[in-house]
Amino acid sequence: MFESFVNDPFFGIFLTLFFYLIGLKLHQRWKLAIFTPLIFAIICVIIFLLVFNIPQTAYDNGGQFVSIWVTPATVCLAIKLEKNYQYLKENYIPILTGIISGVLLHTVLILALCLLLSFNGDLFATLYPKSITTAIAVGVSESLGGLESLTVAVVVFTGILGAVIGPGLFKMMKINDPVAQGIALGAGAHAMGTTKAIEMGEIQGAMSSLSIVVTGLTVVLVSPVAEILLNVFF
Protein backbone atom coordinates (compact mmCIF):
# COMPACT_ATOMS: atom_id res chain seq x y z
CA MET A 1 0.00 0.00 0.00
CA PHE A 2 2.81 2.37 0.93
CA GLU A 3 4.57 1.60 -2.35
CA SER A 4 1.47 2.37 -4.38
CA PHE A 5 1.06 5.65 -2.47
CA VAL A 6 4.68 6.62 -3.12
CA ASN A 7 4.33 5.95 -6.84
CA ASP A 8 1.16 8.02 -7.08
CA PRO A 9 1.73 11.45 -8.71
CA PHE A 10 -0.07 13.10 -5.79
CA PHE A 11 2.63 11.86 -3.40
CA GLY A 12 5.18 14.49 -4.46
CA ILE A 13 2.61 17.28 -4.38
CA PHE A 14 1.24 16.21 -0.99
CA LEU A 15 4.69 15.83 0.57
CA THR A 16 5.83 19.25 -0.63
CA LEU A 17 2.73 21.11 0.52
CA PHE A 18 2.57 19.19 3.81
CA PHE A 19 6.05 20.18 4.93
CA TYR A 20 5.70 23.70 3.51
CA LEU A 21 2.54 24.36 5.53
CA ILE A 22 4.16 22.97 8.67
CA GLY A 23 7.12 25.27 8.12
CA LEU A 24 4.74 28.19 7.60
CA LYS A 25 3.01 27.54 10.92
CA LEU A 26 6.29 27.12 12.76
CA HIS A 27 7.74 30.28 11.23
CA GLN A 28 4.69 32.30 12.23
CA ARG A 29 5.31 31.30 15.83
CA TRP A 30 9.12 31.26 15.91
CA LYS A 31 10.93 33.62 13.53
CA LEU A 32 13.89 31.32 13.04
CA ALA A 33 15.64 30.89 9.69
CA ILE A 34 15.35 27.09 9.90
CA PHE A 35 11.55 27.42 9.96
CA THR A 36 11.37 29.53 6.81
CA PRO A 37 8.81 27.47 4.81
CA LEU A 38 10.99 26.94 1.76
CA ILE A 39 14.06 25.93 3.79
CA PHE A 40 12.03 23.73 6.13
CA ALA A 41 10.21 21.97 3.28
CA ILE A 42 13.41 21.27 1.34
CA ILE A 43 15.19 19.81 4.37
CA CYS A 44 12.20 17.71 5.45
CA VAL A 45 11.51 16.33 1.97
CA ILE A 46 15.16 15.29 1.58
CA ILE A 47 15.23 13.64 5.02
CA PHE A 48 11.91 11.87 4.37
CA LEU A 49 13.13 10.45 1.06
CA LEU A 50 16.40 9.27 2.61
CA VAL A 51 14.84 7.72 5.72
CA PHE A 52 12.25 5.75 3.78
CA ASN A 53 14.64 5.03 0.89
CA ILE A 54 12.28 6.57 -1.66
CA PRO A 55 13.87 7.23 -5.09
CA GLN A 56 13.84 10.78 -6.36
CA THR A 57 12.04 9.63 -9.51
CA ALA A 58 9.05 8.60 -7.38
CA TYR A 59 8.93 12.06 -5.81
CA ASP A 60 9.30 13.74 -9.20
CA ASN A 61 6.16 12.01 -10.47
CA GLY A 62 4.23 14.66 -8.59
CA GLY A 63 6.94 17.08 -7.54
CA GLN A 64 7.46 18.12 -11.15
CA PHE A 65 3.95 19.58 -11.19
CA VAL A 66 4.95 21.97 -8.42
CA SER A 67 7.70 23.41 -10.62
CA ILE A 68 5.14 24.18 -13.33
CA TRP A 69 4.00 27.14 -11.24
CA VAL A 70 7.46 28.74 -11.22
CA THR A 71 6.90 30.46 -14.58
CA PRO A 72 3.45 31.92 -13.69
CA ALA A 73 4.91 33.08 -10.38
CA THR A 74 7.64 34.91 -12.29
CA VAL A 75 5.05 36.63 -14.47
CA CYS A 76 3.36 37.78 -11.25
CA LEU A 77 6.51 39.78 -10.47
CA ALA A 78 5.16 42.33 -12.93
CA ILE A 79 2.37 42.97 -10.42
CA LYS A 80 4.97 43.79 -7.78
CA LEU A 81 6.62 46.21 -10.19
CA GLU A 82 3.31 47.94 -10.88
CA LYS A 83 2.36 48.21 -7.21
CA ASN A 84 5.76 49.59 -6.20
CA TYR A 85 6.38 51.81 -9.21
CA GLN A 86 6.14 54.91 -7.03
CA TYR A 87 9.19 53.79 -5.06
CA LEU A 88 11.10 53.32 -8.31
CA LYS A 89 10.04 56.75 -9.52
CA GLU A 90 11.19 58.43 -6.30
CA ASN A 91 14.47 56.52 -5.96
CA TYR A 92 15.30 55.44 -9.50
CA ILE A 93 18.85 56.82 -9.52
CA PRO A 94 20.13 54.99 -6.40
CA ILE A 95 18.10 51.87 -7.27
CA LEU A 96 19.34 51.54 -10.84
CA THR A 97 22.90 52.59 -9.96
CA GLY A 98 23.10 50.10 -7.11
CA ILE A 99 21.56 47.19 -9.01
CA ILE A 100 23.46 47.68 -12.29
CA SER A 101 26.81 48.15 -10.54
CA GLY A 102 26.02 45.16 -8.32
CA VAL A 103 25.22 42.91 -11.29
CA LEU A 104 28.40 43.96 -13.11
CA LEU A 105 30.53 43.41 -10.00
CA HIS A 106 28.82 40.08 -9.43
CA THR A 107 29.66 39.01 -12.99
CA VAL A 108 33.31 39.93 -12.51
CA LEU A 109 33.52 38.13 -9.16
CA ILE A 110 31.95 34.95 -10.56
CA LEU A 111 34.43 35.05 -13.46
CA ALA A 112 37.36 35.56 -11.07
CA LEU A 113 36.16 32.73 -8.82
CA CYS A 114 35.82 30.33 -11.75
CA LEU A 115 39.27 31.20 -13.07
CA LEU A 116 40.83 30.94 -9.60
CA LEU A 117 39.31 27.51 -8.97
CA SER A 118 39.85 26.32 -12.55
CA PHE A 119 36.13 25.85 -13.19
CA ASN A 120 34.99 25.28 -16.75
CA GLY A 121 32.59 27.40 -18.78
CA ASP A 122 29.61 25.27 -17.81
CA LEU A 123 30.07 26.16 -14.14
CA PHE A 124 30.49 29.85 -14.94
CA ALA A 125 27.18 29.77 -16.84
CA THR A 126 25.61 27.87 -13.95
CA LEU A 127 26.76 30.29 -11.23
CA TYR A 128 26.25 33.54 -13.13
CA PRO A 129 22.46 33.87 -12.52
CA LYS A 130 22.52 32.62 -8.89
CA SER A 131 21.16 35.85 -7.37
CA ILE A 132 17.93 36.14 -9.35
CA THR A 133 14.61 34.34 -9.08
CA THR A 134 14.56 30.70 -10.17
CA ALA A 135 12.56 30.85 -13.42
CA ILE A 136 14.69 33.67 -14.86
CA ALA A 137 17.90 32.07 -13.58
CA VAL A 138 17.10 28.75 -15.27
CA GLY A 139 16.41 30.51 -18.57
CA VAL A 140 19.67 32.48 -18.41
CA SER A 141 21.66 29.40 -17.37
CA GLU A 142 20.15 27.38 -20.23
CA SER A 143 20.94 30.07 -22.80
CA LEU A 144 24.59 30.17 -21.67
CA GLY A 145 24.95 26.39 -21.57
CA GLY A 146 24.87 25.96 -17.80
CA LEU A 147 23.62 23.08 -15.68
CA GLU A 148 19.98 23.88 -14.94
CA SER A 149 19.50 21.57 -11.96
CA LEU A 150 22.65 22.90 -10.29
CA THR A 151 21.55 26.46 -11.02
CA VAL A 152 18.31 25.85 -9.12
CA ALA A 153 20.25 24.48 -6.13
CA VAL A 154 22.65 27.43 -6.13
CA VAL A 155 19.80 29.94 -6.44
CA VAL A 156 18.01 28.40 -3.45
CA PHE A 157 21.23 28.33 -1.39
CA THR A 158 21.97 31.96 -2.28
CA GLY A 159 18.50 33.05 -1.23
CA ILE A 160 18.68 31.19 2.07
CA LEU A 161 22.15 32.53 2.87
CA GLY A 162 21.20 36.09 2.01
CA ALA A 163 18.02 35.99 4.10
CA VAL A 164 19.87 34.54 7.09
CA ILE A 165 22.94 36.80 7.19
CA GLY A 166 21.45 39.94 5.62
CA PRO A 167 20.02 41.60 8.76
CA GLY A 168 23.22 40.88 10.68
CA LEU A 169 25.33 42.46 7.93
CA PHE A 170 23.14 45.56 7.98
CA LYS A 171 23.81 45.99 11.69
CA MET A 172 27.52 45.30 11.30
CA MET A 173 27.89 47.75 8.41
CA LYS A 174 25.47 50.25 10.02
CA ILE A 175 23.14 50.26 7.01
CA ASN A 176 19.94 51.65 8.51
CA ASP A 177 18.19 53.10 5.48
CA PRO A 178 15.11 50.93 4.71
CA VAL A 179 15.38 51.59 0.96
CA ALA A 180 18.99 50.38 0.88
CA GLN A 181 18.14 47.34 3.00
CA GLY A 182 15.27 46.36 0.72
CA ILE A 183 17.29 46.79 -2.46
CA ALA A 184 20.16 44.73 -1.06
CA LEU A 185 17.93 41.84 0.04
CA GLY A 186 15.96 41.72 -3.20
CA ALA A 187 19.00 42.05 -5.45
CA GLY A 188 21.13 39.55 -3.55
CA ALA A 189 18.66 37.01 -2.20
CA HIS A 190 15.59 37.31 -4.50
CA ALA A 191 12.34 35.84 -3.04
CA MET A 192 13.92 34.55 0.17
CA GLY A 193 15.43 37.96 0.80
CA THR A 194 12.09 39.60 0.11
CA THR A 195 10.42 37.39 2.72
CA LYS A 196 12.93 38.63 5.28
CA ALA A 197 12.55 42.22 4.03
CA ILE A 198 8.78 42.09 4.56
CA GLU A 199 9.41 41.00 8.15
CA MET A 200 11.74 43.99 8.63
CA GLY A 201 9.24 46.58 7.44
CA GLU A 202 6.83 47.78 4.77
CA ILE A 203 9.38 49.91 2.92
CA GLN A 204 12.01 47.16 2.96
CA GLY A 205 9.46 44.68 1.61
CA ALA A 206 8.32 47.00 -1.17
CA MET A 207 11.87 47.88 -2.22
CA SER A 208 12.94 44.24 -2.16
CA SER A 209 9.97 43.20 -4.31
CA LEU A 210 10.86 45.92 -6.76
CA SER A 211 14.54 44.98 -6.67
CA ILE A 212 13.81 41.36 -7.66
CA VAL A 213 12.23 42.49 -10.92
CA VAL A 214 14.85 45.09 -11.81
CA THR A 215 17.72 42.77 -10.92
CA GLY A 216 16.27 39.95 -13.01
CA LEU A 217 15.86 42.25 -16.02
CA THR A 218 19.38 43.62 -15.55
CA VAL A 219 20.94 40.15 -15.42
CA VAL A 220 19.10 39.20 -18.62
CA LEU A 221 20.32 42.38 -20.34
CA VAL A 222 23.90 41.84 -19.14
CA SER A 223 23.90 38.15 -20.12
CA PRO A 224 25.38 38.93 -23.60
CA VAL A 225 28.39 40.37 -21.76
CA ALA A 226 28.59 37.16 -19.71
CA GLU A 227 28.45 35.16 -22.95
CA ILE A 228 31.34 37.16 -24.36
CA LEU A 229 33.37 36.53 -21.19
CA LEU A 230 32.46 32.86 -21.46
CA ASN A 231 33.78 32.65 -25.00
CA VAL A 232 36.94 34.61 -24.21
CA PHE A 233 38.04 32.91 -20.98
CA PHE A 234 36.73 29.35 -21.38
C-alpha positions in Angstrom: 0.0 0.0 0.0 2.8 2.4 0.9 4.6 1.6 -2.4 1.5 2.4 -4.4 1.1 5.7 -2.5 4.7 6.6 -3.1 4.3 5.9 -6.8 1.2 8.0 -7.1 1.7 11.5 -8.7 -0.1 13.1 -5.8 2.6 11.9 -3.4 5.2 14.5 -4.5 2.6 17.3 -4.4 1.2 16.2 -1.0 4.7 15.8 0.6 5.8 19.3 -0.6 2.7 21.1 0.5 2.6 19.2 3.8 6.1 20.2 4.9 5.7 23.7 3.5 2.5 24.4 5.5 4.2 23.0 8.7 7.1 25.3 8.1 4.7 28.2 7.6 3.0 27.5 10.9 6.3 27.1 12.8 7.7 30.3 11.2 4.7 32.3 12.2 5.3 31.3 15.8 9.1 31.3 15.9 10.9 33.6 13.5 13.9 31.3 13.0 15.6 30.9 9.7 15.3 27.1 9.9 11.5 27.4 10.0 11.4 29.5 6.8 8.8 27.5 4.8 11.0 26.9 1.8 14.1 25.9 3.8 12.0 23.7 6.1 10.2 22.0 3.3 13.4 21.3 1.3 15.2 19.8 4.4 12.2 17.7 5.4 11.5 16.3 2.0 15.2 15.3 1.6 15.2 13.6 5.0 11.9 11.9 4.4 13.1 10.4 1.1 16.4 9.3 2.6 14.8 7.7 5.7 12.2 5.7 3.8 14.6 5.0 0.9 12.3 6.6 -1.7 13.9 7.2 -5.1 13.8 10.8 -6.4 12.0 9.6 -9.5 9.0 8.6 -7.4 8.9 12.1 -5.8 9.3 13.7 -9.2 6.2 12.0 -10.5 4.2 14.7 -8.6 6.9 17.1 -7.5 7.5 18.1 -11.2 4.0 19.6 -11.2 4.9 22.0 -8.4 7.7 23.4 -10.6 5.1 24.2 -13.3 4.0 27.1 -11.2 7.5 28.7 -11.2 6.9 30.5 -14.6 3.5 31.9 -13.7 4.9 33.1 -10.4 7.6 34.9 -12.3 5.0 36.6 -14.5 3.4 37.8 -11.3 6.5 39.8 -10.5 5.2 42.3 -12.9 2.4 43.0 -10.4 5.0 43.8 -7.8 6.6 46.2 -10.2 3.3 47.9 -10.9 2.4 48.2 -7.2 5.8 49.6 -6.2 6.4 51.8 -9.2 6.1 54.9 -7.0 9.2 53.8 -5.1 11.1 53.3 -8.3 10.0 56.8 -9.5 11.2 58.4 -6.3 14.5 56.5 -6.0 15.3 55.4 -9.5 18.9 56.8 -9.5 20.1 55.0 -6.4 18.1 51.9 -7.3 19.3 51.5 -10.8 22.9 52.6 -10.0 23.1 50.1 -7.1 21.6 47.2 -9.0 23.5 47.7 -12.3 26.8 48.2 -10.5 26.0 45.2 -8.3 25.2 42.9 -11.3 28.4 44.0 -13.1 30.5 43.4 -10.0 28.8 40.1 -9.4 29.7 39.0 -13.0 33.3 39.9 -12.5 33.5 38.1 -9.2 32.0 34.9 -10.6 34.4 35.0 -13.5 37.4 35.6 -11.1 36.2 32.7 -8.8 35.8 30.3 -11.7 39.3 31.2 -13.1 40.8 30.9 -9.6 39.3 27.5 -9.0 39.9 26.3 -12.6 36.1 25.9 -13.2 35.0 25.3 -16.7 32.6 27.4 -18.8 29.6 25.3 -17.8 30.1 26.2 -14.1 30.5 29.9 -14.9 27.2 29.8 -16.8 25.6 27.9 -13.9 26.8 30.3 -11.2 26.2 33.5 -13.1 22.5 33.9 -12.5 22.5 32.6 -8.9 21.2 35.8 -7.4 17.9 36.1 -9.4 14.6 34.3 -9.1 14.6 30.7 -10.2 12.6 30.9 -13.4 14.7 33.7 -14.9 17.9 32.1 -13.6 17.1 28.8 -15.3 16.4 30.5 -18.6 19.7 32.5 -18.4 21.7 29.4 -17.4 20.2 27.4 -20.2 20.9 30.1 -22.8 24.6 30.2 -21.7 25.0 26.4 -21.6 24.9 26.0 -17.8 23.6 23.1 -15.7 20.0 23.9 -14.9 19.5 21.6 -12.0 22.6 22.9 -10.3 21.5 26.5 -11.0 18.3 25.9 -9.1 20.2 24.5 -6.1 22.7 27.4 -6.1 19.8 29.9 -6.4 18.0 28.4 -3.4 21.2 28.3 -1.4 22.0 32.0 -2.3 18.5 33.1 -1.2 18.7 31.2 2.1 22.1 32.5 2.9 21.2 36.1 2.0 18.0 36.0 4.1 19.9 34.5 7.1 22.9 36.8 7.2 21.4 39.9 5.6 20.0 41.6 8.8 23.2 40.9 10.7 25.3 42.5 7.9 23.1 45.6 8.0 23.8 46.0 11.7 27.5 45.3 11.3 27.9 47.8 8.4 25.5 50.2 10.0 23.1 50.3 7.0 19.9 51.6 8.5 18.2 53.1 5.5 15.1 50.9 4.7 15.4 51.6 1.0 19.0 50.4 0.9 18.1 47.3 3.0 15.3 46.4 0.7 17.3 46.8 -2.5 20.2 44.7 -1.1 17.9 41.8 0.0 16.0 41.7 -3.2 19.0 42.0 -5.5 21.1 39.5 -3.5 18.7 37.0 -2.2 15.6 37.3 -4.5 12.3 35.8 -3.0 13.9 34.6 0.2 15.4 38.0 0.8 12.1 39.6 0.1 10.4 37.4 2.7 12.9 38.6 5.3 12.6 42.2 4.0 8.8 42.1 4.6 9.4 41.0 8.1 11.7 44.0 8.6 9.2 46.6 7.4 6.8 47.8 4.8 9.4 49.9 2.9 12.0 47.2 3.0 9.5 44.7 1.6 8.3 47.0 -1.2 11.9 47.9 -2.2 12.9 44.2 -2.2 10.0 43.2 -4.3 10.9 45.9 -6.8 14.5 45.0 -6.7 13.8 41.4 -7.7 12.2 42.5 -10.9 14.8 45.1 -11.8 17.7 42.8 -10.9 16.3 39.9 -13.0 15.9 42.3 -16.0 19.4 43.6 -15.5 20.9 40.1 -15.4 19.1 39.2 -18.6 20.3 42.4 -20.3 23.9 41.8 -19.1 23.9 38.2 -20.1 25.4 38.9 -23.6 28.4 40.4 -21.8 28.6 37.2 -19.7 28.4 35.2 -22.9 31.3 37.2 -24.4 33.4 36.5 -21.2 32.5 32.9 -21.5 33.8 32.7 -25.0 36.9 34.6 -24.2 38.0 32.9 -21.0 36.7 29.4 -21.4 
